[in-house]
Amino acid sequence: MQTRGERLEGMRKGFEERVPALARPGFVARHVRSLLKERALGAGCKVEIVRGEGTGWTTLRYTFDDGVTVYGKVYTNGLGPATFSLLRRLWENGFGPGSTERVPEPLGFCAEEKLLLMRAARGAPLKALLLREPIEQVLPGVRAAARWLARLHASTPAGLPREPPCNRDKVFDLADRLGKAAANHPEDLGLLLDRLQRLRTLAPAGRQALVPTHGQYTPANVFIDGPDVVVIDVDRISLSDPAKDVAMFLFRAAALRAKEAGLPGEAERLVREFLDAYREQAALPIENLPYYTALFSLNAFAKCAKDHAAGDPVRRQAEAIHLDRFERCFPGEAPPRTDDAPRIGSRPSAFDSGARIITQYLTPHPPSRGGDPRECKKATLVQDAGTGRVTTRYEFDAATVVFAKRYTDDLGAHSYRVQRAFWECGFGRDSRFRVPKPMAFLPEKNLFLMRECPGAPLAALLGKGSREWTTGVREAAHWLAAFHRSSLRVGDPEPEWDSLKTFRLANRLVKAAAARPSERVLLLDLMHMLKERFAALPEGRLVVQTHGRFHHDHVFLSPEAVTVIDLDRSRPADPAKDVAEFVRVLRLAAFRAGVDEALTGEVTEAFLAEYLGLVPAAAAGLPHYWLSFLVLSYLGHLRKAAPGGASAALRAFHEREIRRVREMRP
């Protein structure tokens, strides 16, 4: 697989080969000077490369002897025609002649050369003013920049693309920086992970109001010419969260004033003045400003921490500026909890008290031969992973078995609501497809009681003959299809960043980079590949009630029913999430158990064919989710793997799976 560095180097060489032809006098006279109103065709011209960062385009400056300057952007991707069209629409609809808020004048687009030509912006870049001018001379430009941005956010240009949610939240860009910092300084792992986890608590949730955003709104792209403002680099304009533009500008402006100009006391005044001017004109609130401010601050700190260890003077300055601003995004943050709810298994009496509680909810029935059905015969701790969530099994007699799940968060109440809703609407006692019967939820104890489900887990059939195993996974596919086709919706829709596990991917990347710094390039290339893949996720995909943790350990088969347990994470989301998790876990378990690869392939295809035949719309997101979950598993393995032996085989398995799924198309 070609690395990102190799791709960028190839792009750079491609630009170098194209530039000489674009600088020849004949080309300049025919395609550049001819577009200008000033027709001094004999004027000489100096051509320079002023930007070439491997971003998909580079910038040329054509400086003519008579003082006219034209900028040309050379593209390797398909953005050129769309950017020219957008620039012209903005110029002709409020951001051109006669307005104090403008974009550069578009001159033309050379299709064969993929060259966009525009007149140079007048004025001084706001970045230069921030670095050298007194605050009173800077503030008018800052306020003018705020008004320009508010006007863009309120505009309605047609045909703008929507920025993909996982690009909008910029977790992959942050993960890249954090991974590099962790690889160079593994001792910073705890600090970086702590900040990443806290940032997640601010991440956008729920429906967002999307507006036209600039995408790179920084002081370097804002030119001040008296009362006029011209903003360049509109290539990334898309429908996105307005808070991202605001946070990016404020972060860069404050950092320039505090760090580069050495005036930290004036940075906060810049922020206040910009926000006041923006809010006077803006039509919508900027609810996610704390998230993006914290994100850009952490990103900048990680960039510094990559090259500077703790105690380095440069690092201390970055901590004072960037981590301080990060912390201010969490006003009134509660300290970490140290008194989690008591765990059922932590005291012997907990079993007895649990049994006494359960007997209140048992339906009376005649005593069995073994005695009083209300007397608990056996209590077994089923699951206690150290997270505070504990599951205990209480057996009263052969026909009366109850599971009690104690929680330390709000998932217990949610899981009860989900199971009750589905039990009462098609997934109850009289159905072939079921959820466990919910008995009660006790809010004061954060305890969820439910009946035991019949049957044995599908995982027990792993590798047990093609027919039996295939029949089992087909039953699982039918249950999942019935669940996804239900009209019930319980809980808020899951944000796409959460559904695709982008924060968990970033977390594992940082851990893997700290554990295996020599493989940093491989790890970062994997994340970049995922970022590109997620950007291609189709819009308008199906949203259903998902299980959230659907795999063969949670599917129970009996002659009369197929029952699925553990609906704690059930939320409205893309159905591909459940499908991808099922096949990933199934194939990994089969590999570990030494099941024949061909048989595993047959069973995988049987599940997918059965399910997609009933819910074909889930195919749109399947390759993306499957790839995400595979990379997540791979990163977890790399962090813990020892060299050679079984670890090497498991690594090779993951790499084969990633290559195979990467080639999949919906």
C-alpha positions as CSV (number, residue, x, y, z in Angstrom):
1,M,0.0,0.0,0.0
2,Q,1.4,3.4,-1.0
3,T,2.1,5.6,2.0
4,R,0.6,9.1,2.4
5,G,4.1,10.5,2.2
6,E,4.7,8.7,-1.1
7,R,1.4,10.1,-2.5
8,L,2.3,13.6,-1.5
9,E,5.7,13.3,-3.0
10,G,4.2,12.1,-6.3
11,M,1.8,15.1,-6.2
12,R,4.7,17.5,-5.6
13,K,6.6,16.2,-8.6
14,G,3.5,16.4,-10.7
15,F,3.2,20.1,-9.9
16,E,6.8,20.7,-10.6
17,E,6.4,19.2,-14.1
18,R,3.4,21.4,-14.9
19,V,4.6,24.8,-13.7
20,P,7.1,25.6,-16.5
21,A,4.4,25.4,-19.1
22,L,2.2,27.8,-17.1
23,A,5.0,30.3,-16.8
24,R,5.9,30.6,-20.5
25,P,5.4,34.0,-21.9
26,G,3.1,32.8,-24.6
27,F,0.8,31.1,-22.2
28,V,0.8,34.1,-19.9
29,A,-0.1,36.4,-22.7
30,R,-2.9,34.2,-24.1
31,H,-4.5,32.9,-20.9
32,V,-3.6,35.3,-18.1
33,R,-3.1,38.9,-19.3
34,S,-5.9,38.6,-21.8
35,L,-8.4,38.3,-19.0
36,L,-7.5,41.7,-17.5
37,K,-9.2,44.9,-18.3
38,E,-5.7,46.5,-18.3
39,R,-4.6,45.4,-21.8
40,A,-0.9,46.3,-21.7
41,L,-0.1,43.0,-23.4
42,G,3.5,43.9,-23.7
43,A,4.1,44.1,-20.0
44,G,6.7,41.7,-18.7
45,C,5.7,39.1,-16.0
46,K,7.4,37.4,-13.1
47,V,5.9,34.0,-12.2
48,E,6.5,32.5,-8.7
49,I,5.3,29.5,-6.7
50,V,3.9,30.9,-3.5
51,R,2.3,27.9,-2.0
52,G,2.7,24.2,-2.6
53,E,1.7,22.1,0.4
54,G,0.5,18.9,-1.3
55,T,-3.1,19.7,-0.6
56,G,-4.4,19.0,-4.1
57,W,-3.5,22.4,-5.5
58,T,-0.6,24.8,-5.6
59,T,-0.6,28.6,-6.0
60,L,1.3,30.7,-8.6
61,R,1.7,34.5,-8.5
62,Y,1.8,36.4,-11.8
63,T,3.3,39.8,-11.2
64,F,3.3,42.2,-14.2
65,D,5.6,45.1,-14.7
66,D,2.7,47.6,-14.7
67,G,1.8,46.6,-11.1
68,V,-1.1,44.2,-11.8
69,T,-0.9,40.9,-9.9
70,V,-2.9,37.7,-10.6
71,Y,-3.0,34.5,-8.6
72,G,-3.4,31.1,-10.2
73,K,-4.3,27.9,-8.5
74,V,-3.2,24.7,-10.1
75,Y,-5.3,21.7,-9.2
76,T,-4.7,18.0,-9.4
77,N,-8.2,17.1,-8.0
78,G,-11.6,18.0,-9.4
79,L,-12.1,21.1,-7.2
80,G,-11.0,23.6,-9.8
81,P,-14.2,24.1,-11.8
82,A,-16.4,24.0,-8.7
83,T,-14.3,26.5,-6.9
84,F,-14.3,28.9,-9.9
85,S,-18.1,28.6,-10.2
86,L,-18.6,29.2,-6.4
87,L,-16.2,32.2,-6.5
88,R,-18.1,33.7,-9.4
89,R,-21.4,33.2,-7.7
90,L,-20.2,34.9,-4.5
91,W,-18.6,37.7,-6.5
92,E,-21.9,38.3,-8.3
93,N,-24.2,38.0,-5.2
94,G,-23.1,40.3,-2.5
95,F,-19.3,39.6,-2.1
96,G,-18.1,41.6,-5.1
97,P,-18.1,45.2,-6.4
98,G,-19.9,47.7,-4.2
99,S,-19.6,45.6,-1.0
100,T,-17.3,46.1,1.9
101,E,-17.1,42.3,2.3
102,R,-15.7,40.6,-0.7
103,V,-13.9,37.6,-2.2
104,P,-11.1,37.9,-4.9
105,E,-12.4,38.8,-8.4
106,P,-12.5,35.5,-10.4
107,L,-11.0,36.0,-13.9
108,G,-11.2,32.6,-15.5
109,F,-10.6,28.9,-15.5
110,C,-8.3,27.1,-17.9
111,A,-9.9,23.6,-18.1
112,E,-7.0,21.8,-19.8
113,E,-4.4,23.1,-17.3
114,K,-6.8,23.0,-14.3
115,L,-5.8,26.5,-13.6
116,L,-8.1,29.0,-11.7
117,L,-7.1,32.6,-12.2
118,M,-8.2,35.5,-9.9
119,R,-7.1,39.1,-9.2
120,A,-4.9,39.7,-6.1
121,A,-6.8,40.7,-2.9
122,R,-6.1,44.3,-1.9
123,G,-5.0,45.3,1.6
124,A,-2.8,43.8,4.3
125,P,-3.3,40.4,5.7
126,L,-4.8,40.5,9.2
127,K,-2.1,38.1,10.4
128,A,0.6,40.8,9.7
129,L,-1.5,43.4,11.7
130,L,-1.9,41.1,14.6
131,L,1.9,40.6,14.8
132,R,3.0,44.2,14.7
133,E,0.3,46.8,15.2
134,P,-1.1,48.3,18.4
135,I,-4.3,46.7,19.6
136,E,-6.5,49.7,18.8
137,Q,-5.4,49.5,15.2
138,V,-6.0,45.8,15.0
139,L,-9.5,45.7,16.5
140,P,-11.3,47.3,13.6
141,G,-9.9,44.6,11.3
142,V,-10.9,41.9,13.8
143,R,-14.5,43.2,13.9
144,A,-14.6,43.5,10.1
145,A,-13.5,39.9,9.9
146,A,-16.3,38.9,12.2
147,R,-18.9,40.7,10.1
148,W,-17.6,39.1,6.9
149,L,-17.9,35.6,8.5
150,A,-21.4,36.3,9.9
151,R,-22.5,37.4,6.4
152,L,-21.1,34.2,4.8
153,H,-22.8,32.1,7.4
154,A,-26.1,33.8,6.7
155,S,-25.8,33.5,2.9
156,T,-27.5,30.9,0.7
157,P,-25.3,30.0,-2.3
158,A,-26.7,27.0,-4.1
159,G,-25.0,23.8,-4.8
160,L,-22.6,23.7,-1.8
161,P,-21.5,20.2,-0.7
162,R,-22.1,19.1,2.9
163,E,-18.9,18.4,4.8
164,P,-18.9,14.8,5.9
165,P,-19.7,14.5,9.7
166,C,-16.4,12.7,10.5
167,N,-14.4,15.4,8.6
168,R,-16.5,18.2,10.3
169,D,-15.6,17.0,13.8
170,K,-11.9,16.8,12.8
171,V,-11.1,13.9,15.1
172,F,-8.8,12.3,12.5
173,D,-6.7,15.4,12.1
174,L,-6.3,15.5,15.9
175,A,-5.5,11.8,16.1
176,D,-2.7,12.3,13.5
177,R,-1.1,15.0,15.8
178,L,-1.6,13.0,19.0
179,G,-0.2,9.9,17.4
180,K,3.0,11.6,16.4
181,A,3.4,13.2,19.9
182,A,2.8,9.8,21.6
183,A,5.3,8.0,19.3
184,N,8.0,10.6,20.0
185,H,7.3,10.9,23.7
186,P,5.5,7.8,25.1
187,E,5.7,9.3,28.6
188,D,3.0,11.8,27.6
189,L,0.5,9.1,26.9
190,G,-1.6,9.6,30.0
191,L,-1.8,13.4,29.5
192,L,-2.8,13.1,25.8
193,L,-5.4,10.4,26.5
194,D,-6.9,12.3,29.3
195,R,-7.4,15.4,27.1
196,L,-8.8,13.3,24.3
197,Q,-11.4,11.7,26.6
198,R,-12.5,15.0,28.0
199,L,-12.8,16.5,24.5
200,R,-15.2,13.7,23.6
201,T,-17.6,15.0,26.3
202,L,-17.9,18.2,24.3
203,A,-18.4,16.6,20.9
204,P,-21.4,17.7,18.9
205,A,-24.5,15.5,19.5
206,G,-28.0,15.8,18.0
207,R,-29.0,17.6,14.8
208,Q,-26.8,20.4,13.8
209,A,-27.8,23.5,11.8
210,L,-25.4,23.6,8.8
211,V,-24.5,26.9,7.1
212,P,-22.0,27.9,4.4
213,T,-18.6,27.8,6.1
214,H,-15.2,28.9,4.9
215,G,-13.2,25.9,6.2
216,Q,-9.9,27.7,6.6
217,Y,-11.0,31.0,8.2
218,T,-7.7,32.3,9.6
219,P,-6.1,35.8,9.9
220,A,-3.7,34.8,7.1
221,N,-6.7,34.6,4.7
222,V,-8.3,37.9,5.7
223,F,-7.1,41.1,4.0
224,I,-8.0,44.5,5.4
225,D,-8.1,47.5,3.1
226,G,-9.5,50.4,5.2
227,P,-13.2,49.5,5.8
228,D,-13.1,46.7,3.2
229,V,-12.4,43.0,3.9
230,V,-11.4,40.5,1.2
231,V,-11.2,36.8,2.2
232,I,-9.2,34.4,0.0
233,D,-9.0,30.6,-0.2
234,V,-12.6,29.6,-0.6
235,D,-11.8,26.1,-1.9
236,R,-13.1,24.5,1.2
237,I,-16.5,26.3,1.5
238,S,-19.1,23.8,2.4
239,L,-22.2,23.3,4.5
240,S,-20.9,22.8,8.0
241,D,-20.9,23.9,11.6
242,P,-20.4,27.7,11.9
243,A,-18.7,27.2,15.3
244,K,-15.7,25.6,13.5
245,D,-15.0,28.8,11.5
246,V,-15.3,31.0,14.6
247,A,-13.2,28.7,16.8
248,M,-10.4,28.5,14.1
249,F,-10.2,32.2,13.6
250,L,-10.2,33.0,17.4
251,F,-7.6,30.3,18.1
252,R,-5.2,31.5,15.4
253,A,-5.7,35.2,16.2
254,A,-5.3,34.7,20.0
255,A,-2.2,32.5,19.5
256,L,-0.6,35.0,17.1
257,R,-1.1,37.8,19.6
258,A,-0.1,35.8,22.6
259,K,2.8,33.7,21.3
260,E,4.2,35.4,18.3
261,A,3.6,39.0,19.3
262,G,4.3,38.3,22.9
263,L,1.1,40.1,24.1
264,P,-1.0,37.4,25.9
265,G,-3.0,39.9,27.9
266,E,-4.5,41.3,24.7
267,A,-5.6,37.9,23.3
268,E,-8.8,37.8,25.3
269,R,-9.8,41.2,24.2
270,L,-9.5,40.1,20.6
271,V,-11.8,37.1,21.3
272,R,-14.4,39.3,23.0
273,E,-14.5,41.9,20.3
274,F,-14.8,39.3,17.5
275,L,-17.6,37.4,19.2
276,D,-19.5,40.6,20.0
277,A,-19.3,41.7,16.3
278,Y,-20.1,38.3,15.0
279,R,-23.2,37.8,17.3
280,E,-24.6,41.2,16.3
281,Q,-24.9,39.9,12.7
282,A,-25.2,36.1,13.1
283,A,-28.6,34.4,12.6
284,L,-27.7,31.2,14.5
285,P,-26.0,30.5,17.9
286,I,-22.6,28.9,17.9
287,E,-23.3,26.1,20.3
288,N,-20.3,23.9,19.6
289,L,-17.7,26.7,20.1
290,P,-16.3,25.0,23.3
291,Y,-15.7,21.8,21.4
292,Y,-13.8,23.3,18.5
293,T,-11.9,25.7,20.7
294,A,-10.7,22.7,22.8
295,L,-10.0,20.7,19.7
296,F,-7.8,23.3,18.1
297,S,-6.0,24.0,21.4
298,L,-5.2,20.3,21.9
299,N,-4.1,20.0,18.3
300,A,-1.7,22.9,18.7
301,F,-0.3,21.5,21.9
302,A,0.2,18.1,20.4
303,K,2.1,19.6,17.5
304,C,4.5,21.2,20.0
305,A,4.7,18.1,22.2
306,K,5.8,16.0,19.2
307,D,9.1,17.8,19.1
308,H,9.5,19.1,22.7
309,A,9.6,17.0,25.9
310,A,8.2,18.1,29.2
311,G,10.3,20.8,30.8
312,D,11.5,22.3,27.5
313,P,10.9,26.1,27.5
314,V,9.0,25.9,24.2
315,R,6.8,23.1,25.6
316,R,6.1,25.2,28.7
317,Q,5.0,28.1,26.6
318,A,2.6,25.8,24.6
319,E,1.2,24.5,27.9
320,A,0.6,28.0,29.2
321,I,-1.2,29.1,26.0
322,H,-2.9,26.0,24.5
323,L,-3.6,23.8,27.5
324,D,-4.9,26.8,29.5
325,R,-7.3,27.6,26.7
326,F,-8.3,24.0,26.5
327,E,-9.1,23.9,30.3
328,R,-11.3,27.0,30.0
329,C,-13.6,25.1,27.7
330,F,-14.7,23.1,30.7
331,P,-16.1,25.6,33.2
332,G,-17.4,24.1,36.4
333,E,-16.3,20.6,35.3
334,A,-17.0,18.1,38.1
335,P,-14.0,16.2,39.4
336,P,-13.6,12.6,38.4
337,R,-15.9,10.2,40.3
338,T,-14.2,8.1,42.9
339,D,-17.4,6.8,44.6
340,D,-19.1,4.7,41.9
341,A,-22.2,2.9,42.9
342,P,-21.4,-0.3,44.9
343,R,-20.8,-3.4,42.8
344,I,-23.0,-6.4,43.4
345,G,-20.0,-8.7,43.8
346,S,-18.1,-6.4,46.2
347,R,-19.9,-7.7,49.3
348,P,-21.3,-11.1,50.2
349,S,-24.6,-9.6,51.4
350,A,-25.2,-8.0,47.9
351,F,-26.4,-11.4,46.5
352,D,-28.9,-11.8,49.3
353,S,-30.2,-8.3,49.0
354,G,-30.6,-8.7,45.3
355,A,-32.6,-11.9,45.7
356,R,-34.9,-10.2,48.2
357,I,-35.5,-7.4,45.8
358,I,-36.3,-9.8,42.9
359,T,-38.9,-11.8,44.8
360,Q,-41.1,-8.7,44.9
361,Y,-41.4,-8.8,41.1
362,L,-41.9,-12.6,40.6
363,T,-45.3,-13.6,39.4
364,P,-46.8,-16.0,42.0
365,H,-47.2,-19.6,40.8
366,P,-47.6,-22.9,42.6
367,P,-44.6,-24.2,44.5
368,S,-42.3,-26.5,42.5
369,R,-41.3,-29.9,43.7
370,G,-38.0,-28.3,44.9
371,G,-39.8,-26.0,47.4
372,D,-40.8,-22.3,47.5
373,P,-40.1,-20.6,44.1
374,R,-39.4,-17.3,45.9
375,E,-36.4,-18.8,47.7
376,C,-33.1,-18.2,45.7
377,K,-31.2,-21.4,45.3
378,K,-28.1,-20.0,43.7
379,A,-26.6,-16.6,42.9
380,T,-23.8,-16.4,40.4
381,L,-21.7,-13.4,39.4
382,V,-21.9,-13.5,35.6
383,Q,-20.0,-10.4,34.5
384,D,-17.8,-7.9,36.3
385,A,-15.3,-6.3,34.0
386,G,-14.2,-3.7,36.5
387,T,-16.2,-0.9,34.9
388,G,-18.8,-0.7,37.7
389,R,-21.5,-2.5,35.6
390,V,-22.2,-5.9,37.1
391,T,-24.5,-8.8,36.0
392,T,-25.7,-11.4,38.5
393,R,-27.8,-14.5,37.8
394,Y,-30.3,-15.6,40.4
395,E,-31.8,-19.1,40.1
396,F,-35.0,-19.7,42.1
397,D,-35.9,-22.9,40.4
398,A,-35.4,-24.5,37.0
399,A,-38.2,-22.3,35.5
400,T,-37.4,-19.1,37.4
401,V,-34.1,-17.5,36.6
402,V,-33.6,-13.8,36.8
403,F,-30.6,-11.6,35.7
404,A,-29.9,-8.4,37.5
405,K,-27.7,-5.7,36.0
406,R,-26.4,-2.9,38.2
407,Y,-25.2,0.2,36.4
408,T,-23.2,3.3,37.3
409,D,-24.5,5.4,34.4
410,D,-27.8,6.1,32.6
411,L,-27.6,3.0,30.4
412,G,-29.7,0.9,32.7
413,A,-32.8,3.1,32.4
414,H,-32.2,3.3,28.6
415,S,-31.8,-0.5,28.2
416,Y,-35.0,-1.0,30.2
417,R,-36.9,1.4,28.0
418,V,-35.6,-0.4,24.8
419,Q,-36.4,-3.9,26.0
420,R,-39.8,-3.0,27.3
421,A,-40.8,-1.2,24.1
422,F,-39.7,-4.1,21.9
423,W,-41.1,-6.8,24.3
424,E,-44.5,-5.1,24.0
425,C,-44.3,-4.5,20.3
426,G,-43.5,-7.7,18.5
427,F,-40.5,-9.1,20.3
428,G,-42.2,-10.7,23.3
429,R,-43.4,-14.1,24.4
430,D,-45.5,-15.0,21.3
431,S,-42.9,-14.0,18.8
432,R,-40.2,-16.1,17.1
433,F,-37.8,-13.1,17.5
434,R,-37.5,-11.9,21.1
435,V,-35.7,-9.7,23.6
436,P,-35.4,-10.9,27.3
437,K,-38.6,-10.2,29.2
438,P,-38.0,-7.0,31.3
439,M,-39.3,-7.2,34.8
440,A,-38.4,-3.8,36.4
441,F,-36.0,-1.0,36.6
442,L,-35.2,0.3,40.1
443,P,-33.8,3.9,39.7
444,E,-32.8,4.3,43.3
445,K,-30.5,1.2,42.9
446,N,-29.8,1.7,39.2
447,L,-30.8,-1.9,38.8
448,F,-32.4,-3.6,35.8
449,L,-34.2,-7.0,36.3
450,M,-35.0,-9.3,33.4
451,R,-35.9,-12.9,32.9
452,E,-33.4,-15.4,31.5
453,C,-33.8,-16.1,27.8
454,P,-34.1,-19.6,26.5
455,G,-31.5,-21.4,24.4
456,A,-27.8,-21.5,23.9
457,P,-25.5,-18.8,22.4
458,L,-24.8,-18.9,18.7
459,A,-21.1,-18.7,19.6
460,A,-21.4,-22.3,20.8
461,L,-22.0,-23.4,17.2
462,L,-18.7,-21.9,16.0
463,G,-17.2,-24.2,13.4
464,K,-19.7,-27.1,14.2
465,G,-20.4,-28.2,10.7
466,S,-21.5,-26.1,7.8
467,R,-25.2,-26.8,8.0
468,E,-25.8,-26.2,11.8
469,W,-23.6,-23.1,12.0
470,T,-25.0,-21.6,8.8
471,T,-28.6,-22.2,10.0
472,G,-27.7,-20.4,13.2
473,V,-26.3,-17.3,11.5
474,R,-29.2,-17.1,9.2
475,E,-31.5,-17.1,12.2
476,A,-29.4,-14.2,13.6
477,A,-29.7,-12.4,10.3
478,H,-33.5,-12.7,10.4
479,W,-33.7,-11.4,14.0
480,L,-31.5,-8.4,13.1
481,A,-33.6,-7.6,10.0
482,A,-36.8,-7.8,12.0
483,F,-35.3,-5.5,14.6
484,H,-34.1,-3.0,12.0
485,R,-37.4,-3.0,10.2
486,S,-39.3,-2.1,13.3
487,S,-40.8,1.4,13.4
488,L,-39.8,1.8,17.1
489,R,-37.3,4.4,18.0
490,V,-35.9,4.7,21.5
491,G,-33.3,7.3,22.5
492,D,-31.6,10.1,20.7
493,P,-30.0,9.3,17.3
494,E,-26.3,8.3,17.6
495,P,-23.9,10.9,16.2
496,E,-22.0,9.6,13.3
497,W,-18.6,10.1,15.0
498,D,-19.9,7.9,17.8
499,S,-21.5,5.3,15.5
500,L,-18.2,4.9,13.5
501,K,-16.2,5.0,16.8
502,T,-13.9,7.8,15.7
503,F,-12.9,8.8,19.2
504,R,-12.2,5.2,20.1
505,L,-10.0,4.9,17.0
506,A,-8.1,8.0,18.0
507,N,-7.6,6.6,21.5
508,R,-6.3,3.3,20.3
509,L,-4.1,5.0,17.7
510,V,-2.4,7.1,20.4
511,K,-1.9,4.0,22.6
512,A,-0.5,2.0,19.7
513,A,1.8,4.8,18.6
514,A,3.2,5.0,22.1
515,A,3.7,1.3,22.3
516,R,5.2,0.9,18.7
517,P,6.8,4.2,17.8
518,S,8.7,2.6,14.9
519,E,5.4,1.8,13.2
520,R,4.1,5.4,13.4
521,V,3.9,5.8,9.6
522,L,1.8,2.7,9.2
523,L,-0.6,3.7,12.0
524,L,-1.1,7.2,10.7
525,D,-1.6,6.0,7.1
526,L,-4.3,3.7,8.4
527,M,-6.2,6.6,10.0
528,H,-5.7,8.7,6.9
529,M,-7.2,5.9,4.8
530,L,-10.2,5.8,7.1
531,K,-10.6,9.5,6.9
532,E,-10.8,9.3,3.1
533,R,-13.2,6.4,3.3
534,F,-15.5,8.1,5.7
535,A,-15.6,11.2,3.5
536,A,-17.2,9.0,0.8
537,L,-20.0,7.8,3.0
538,P,-23.3,8.4,1.0
539,E,-25.7,11.0,2.4
540,G,-29.2,10.2,3.4
541,R,-28.5,6.6,4.5
542,L,-31.1,4.6,6.3
543,V,-31.5,5.2,10.1
544,V,-33.0,2.4,12.2
545,Q,-33.0,1.3,15.9
546,T,-29.7,-0.6,16.1
547,H,-28.7,-3.1,18.7
548,G,-25.3,-1.4,19.2
549,R,-23.3,-4.5,20.2
550,F,-24.7,-7.2,17.9
551,H,-22.5,-10.4,17.8
552,H,-22.8,-14.1,18.2
553,D,-22.3,-14.1,22.0
554,H,-25.5,-12.1,22.4
555,V,-27.7,-14.3,20.1
556,F,-29.4,-17.2,21.9
557,L,-31.1,-20.0,19.8
558,S,-33.8,-22.4,21.0
559,P,-36.4,-24.5,19.1
560,E,-39.1,-21.9,19.8
561,A,-37.2,-18.6,19.6
562,V,-34.2,-16.4,18.7
563,T,-33.5,-14.1,21.6
564,V,-30.9,-11.3,21.6
565,I,-29.6,-9.8,24.9
566,D,-27.6,-6.7,25.9
567,L,-29.4,-3.8,24.4
568,D,-27.6,-1.2,26.5
569,R,-26.2,0.6,23.5
570,S,-29.3,0.4,21.3
571,R,-29.8,3.7,19.5
572,P,-31.1,5.0,16.2
573,A,-28.2,4.8,13.7
574,D,-27.0,3.3,10.4
575,P,-28.0,-0.5,10.3
576,A,-24.6,-1.2,8.7
577,K,-23.1,-0.7,12.2
578,D,-24.7,-3.9,13.6
579,V,-24.0,-5.9,10.4
580,A,-20.3,-4.9,10.4
581,E,-19.9,-5.8,14.1
582,F,-21.5,-9.2,13.7
583,V,-19.3,-10.3,10.8
584,R,-16.1,-8.8,12.2
585,V,-16.5,-10.6,15.6
586,L,-17.6,-13.9,13.9
587,R,-14.6,-14.0,11.5
588,L,-12.1,-13.1,14.2
589,A,-13.5,-15.8,16.6
590,A,-13.4,-18.4,13.8
591,F,-9.8,-17.5,13.0
592,R,-8.8,-17.9,16.7
593,A,-10.7,-21.2,16.9
594,G,-8.9,-22.6,13.9
595,V,-12.0,-22.9,11.8
596,D,-11.4,-23.6,8.1
597,E,-11.2,-20.3,6.3
598,A,-13.5,-21.4,3.4
599,L,-16.2,-22.5,5.9
600,T,-16.0,-19.1,7.6
601,G,-16.4,-17.4,4.2
602,E,-19.5,-19.5,3.4
603,V,-21.1,-18.7,6.8
604,T,-20.2,-15.0,6.4
605,E,-21.8,-14.9,2.9
606,A,-24.9,-16.7,4.2
607,F,-25.4,-14.1,6.9
608,L,-24.9,-11.2,4.6
609,A,-27.1,-12.6,1.8
610,E,-29.9,-13.4,4.3
611,Y,-29.8,-10.0,6.0
612,L,-29.2,-7.8,2.9
613,G,-32.0,-9.6,1.1
614,L,-34.4,-8.2,3.7
615,V,-32.7,-4.8,4.4
616,P,-30.8,-4.0,1.2
617,A,-30.3,-0.3,2.1
618,A,-27.8,-1.3,4.8
619,A,-25.3,-2.2,2.1
620,A,-24.5,1.5,1.5
621,G,-22.6,2.0,4.8
622,L,-21.4,-1.6,5.3
623,P,-17.8,-1.4,3.9
624,H,-17.2,1.8,5.8
625,Y,-18.3,0.5,9.2
626,W,-16.6,-2.9,8.7
627,L,-13.3,-1.2,7.8
628,S,-13.6,1.1,10.8
629,F,-14.2,-1.8,13.3
630,L,-11.4,-3.8,11.7
631,V,-8.9,-1.0,12.1
632,L,-10.1,-0.5,15.7
633,S,-9.5,-4.2,16.4
634,Y,-6.1,-4.1,14.7
635,L,-4.9,-1.1,16.7
636,G,-5.9,-2.8,19.9
637,H,-4.0,-5.9,18.9
638,L,-0.9,-3.9,17.9
639,R,-0.8,-2.2,21.3
640,K,-0.7,-5.4,23.2
641,A,0.9,-7.9,20.8
642,A,4.2,-9.7,21.5
643,P,6.5,-10.4,18.6
644,G,6.1,-13.7,16.7
645,G,3.9,-16.7,17.2
646,A,0.2,-16.3,17.6
647,S,0.5,-12.5,17.8
648,A,2.1,-12.4,14.3
649,A,-0.6,-14.7,12.9
650,L,-3.4,-12.5,14.4
651,R,-1.7,-9.4,13.0
652,A,-1.5,-11.0,9.5
653,F,-5.2,-11.9,9.8
654,H,-6.2,-8.3,10.5
655,E,-4.1,-7.1,7.6
656,R,-5.7,-9.5,5.2
657,E,-9.2,-8.6,6.4
658,I,-8.4,-4.8,6.1
659,R,-7.1,-5.3,2.5
660,R,-10.2,-7.4,1.6
661,V,-12.8,-5.0,3.0
662,R,-11.0,-2.0,1.7
663,E,-11.7,-3.3,-1.8
664,M,-15.4,-3.7,-1.1
665,R,-17.9,-1.5,-2.7
666,P,-21.5,-1.1,-1.6
